[in-house]
């Protein structure tokens, strides 16, 4: 398998720390900046030199890379197109649709998807034409069957660890919560998904993802709320009152995971601080116009719901 690691990144400082957990294994790593929340999947699919993409958010820290690679082999050997954490009914702080895998961590079998459905352009067109409401009942039944077979139902997670804080409810009716939902609905319809078990860290936010065959094998720790990593606390409280001091929490999870994985984190120097500030300025100069240009689409979507 030709494996590459992809990361949709906004914060260069956080990306370089997250990358430290897997770069020593020698795989090509690709930082994807200024891409939409669904567009970067088509960037991966367009890379025909890559058979398997391991998609890791910059606030997701790999605990056991060998277990991740073992999982990637199982995904290919068993014919799955995707492995990831369900966006509802698991230990994620989100209570959304369990058909979808939240893209903080995915193993995507790109070769299988392209061989079956064509190139990235053809797949994007197919995703746009996919009628989600017409397939929703069958997708719900398929997802519940797969999760039961794979042993990642809410009841089993709760029985394994009472303190996991698993969301007991699932919301299959949510079909447009995030821009990446159409892609994952289409993927779940055309292929089988490996839904990964997870637990909630005692910090109340972090999701601990584990190997489906051995729940003692921790794959990674996803801290969430990376958008607040470099934002002053008083601004965080203004934007999201329950978010708290995110940098301290994320750094604590990062350091703990580094100890578990025996990872040496990069040491920051004055030159690095300047480099991070410049990169963030560039990211904001690109992101703000992108957001403004997307306002008409958001308005049309809101009006269509009403």
C-alpha positions, 0 to 999 in steps of 0.5 A: 500500500502507498500510504500518505498522511493528510492534515487539514490545518489552520494553525502551523504551531499545532500542526507541527506538534501533531505531525511529530507523533507520526513523521518519524515513521517515514510516510509522506505527510501533506498539510492541506491549508485553505481548503473547504470542509469537504473539498479536501477529500477530493484533493486526497482522491485526486492524488493517484500516487496514494492508495490509502489516506490517513486523515488526521486533524491537527488537534488529534495526537496519535498514540500508537502508530503501529496500531493505526497501520495495523488498522489500515491493513485491515481496512484494505484486506476486508474491503472497507472504504472508510474507518472512523468515529461515528458522529453520533452515539459514541464518545464524541462530544457531538450528538449528530448522525452516526452514519457519518464518521467525523473527519478528525481521523479517517482511514480512506481506501482511496484505491478501492473508491477510485477503482469502483467509482472513477476519478475525483471529478466523477466522484464529486459529481456523484456526491452532488447528485446523491439523494440523501433523503431517499436513501436515509432509511436504508442507510440507517438500517445498514449503519445499525447492522454494521455497528452491531456486527463491529461491536461499537453500539452505545450499550456495549461502550457503556458496559465496557466503561461506565465513565465514558460519557457516551451519547445514548441518543442518535439523530439520523434525521440530521442530514446537512449538519456539516459540509462534509455530510454529503460525501460521507453519506455517499461513501456509506451508501456505496461502500461499507464503513468500519465504525471505531469505538471511542471513550471520553477523556476525563477532561470532558472533551477529548475523544480517545479512539481505540482499535476495534479488535483490542480496546486496550490499543489506543489509536489517538486522542482528539482534543476538539476546539482547535479553533481556540488554540491560539485565541486569548481566553477572554475571546474564547469565553465570548465566542463559546462560553463553555469552552474554557481555556483550550490551549492549556487543555490541548497542551496537557493531552498532547504532553500525556500522549507524547509520554505514552507514545514516546514522542519528542515534541519540537522545541519552539524558538523565537524564529518559530514564533515569528513563523507561526504568526506570519503563517496565521496572518496568511491563513486569516487573510485567505479565510476571511474573504472565503467566508464572506464569499460563502455568505450567499450560499449560506443564506440560500440554504437557510431560506430553503429550509424555511 
